Amino acid sequence: MPNRRNFLKTSLLGASASMLAWGGRLGAAPARRTTKAAAARVVSTWDFGIAANQAAWGILGKGGNALDAVEAGVQVPESDLKNHSVGKGGYPDRDGHVTLDASIMDADGSCGAVAALEHIEHPISVARRVMERTPHVLLVGEGALQFALEQGFSKQDLLTREAEQAWREWLKTAKYQPSINSEVRDYGTGLPGGAHNHDTIGMLAIDANGRMAGACTTSGMAWKLRGRVGDSPIIGAGLYVDGDVGAATSTGVGEEVIRNAGSFLVVELMRQGRSPQEACKEAVMRIVRKRREASRTLQVGFLAMNRDGEAGAYAIQHGFAYAVCDARKQDGLVPAQSVYSTSYS
């Protein structure tokens, strides 16, 4: 008869073989399985995400891939002269320069980004070129501009007359103070918002083949210090995509998101079994717990979607909303839950 030691050895070998069959290595969690592929869907931050989603849906609705969809989608606010937080028409830094940040990420971990890029209308497309045509992830400043021009992008002046007038008005006091939910003032549907200041658009998509992608683009905080870069072009902060789990993006004061590797955190929480909203809430609460007093005067929101197409969001302050677009409805807008419920004028 086998002794106890041999029995335990045989049992452990059998368990190891089973684990290797599931995950490819001892200790690996089994891959998440679904009964059917998720339907195509795209979600994005803020009210102006509605128009961006519809552009993305022009690709997804025809069976196109998620990466093409998110690039085309966020190009809409990048070109919108009324949008002072993204792309051309964005408010400048304190020295009068419009500098743009963007990132893009595919389901397999491929990613590209640019930061402090000037004179190029669509930084998201430059970010995609970085991903596809260089061995790098992030190019910045003059180097990013040089690369863009080499890739055939046209150089132009991004400072619009309206943005310049706003900047010159600001110079009278030169007071820099981020305001909560400034994004909804121009694009709002009754949601509370403050004065114009800053923000971004983050977009997440899943196509008919179940492949995910994400994009994030911004002109950053108005009147920022020259050279300041927020979370938007930082993979793992402003954007993160894992095709086996889901994707996340952020909005609000980028410094707070960077400190917590926010979008990566949200995806990892979903990997552990949290729903998109639960994962976003936990990421928000980590910021609030660490910076209780500061959190009362700043906004951070997270938006996530898992590989099944389930979306969710959470924010520090009331007023954040996200746009949803799929085959059933192309102009959905969902108010996000928040820690605080104060309204701002």
Secondary structure as GFF3:
##gff-version 3
##sequence-region A 1 345
A	DSSP	alpha_helix	4	23	.	.	.	ID=ss1
A	DSSP	beta_strand	41	45	.	.	.	ID=ss2
A	DSSP	alpha_helix	49	60	.	.	.	ID=ss3
A	DSSP	alpha_helix	66	79	.	.	.	ID=ss4
A	DSSP	beta_strand	100	106	.	.	.	ID=ss5
A	DSSP	beta_strand	111	117	.	.	.	ID=ss6
A	DSSP	alpha_helix	123	133	.	.	.	ID=ss7
A	DSSP	beta_strand	138	140	.	.	.	ID=ss8
A	DSSP	alpha_helix	141	150	.	.	.	ID=ss9
A	DSSP	alpha_helix	161	171	.	.	.	ID=ss10
A	DSSP	alpha_helix	184	187	.	.	.	ID=ss11
A	DSSP	beta_strand	200	206	.	.	.	ID=ss12
A	DSSP	beta_strand	212	218	.	.	.	ID=ss13
A	DSSP	beta_strand	239	242	.	.	.	ID=ss14
A	DSSP	beta_strand	246	252	.	.	.	ID=ss15
A	DSSP	alpha_helix	254	259	.	.	.	ID=ss16
A	DSSP	alpha_helix	262	271	.	.	.	ID=ss17
A	DSSP	alpha_helix	276	290	.	.	.	ID=ss18
A	DSSP	three_ten_helix	294	297	.	.	.	ID=ss19
A	DSSP	beta_strand	300	306	.	.	.	ID=ss20
A	DSSP	beta_strand	311	315	.	.	.	ID=ss21
A	DSSP	beta_strand	321	326	.	.	.	ID=ss22
A	DSSP	beta_strand	332	335	.	.	.	ID=ss23
A	DSSP	beta_strand	337	338	.	.	.	ID=ss24
###
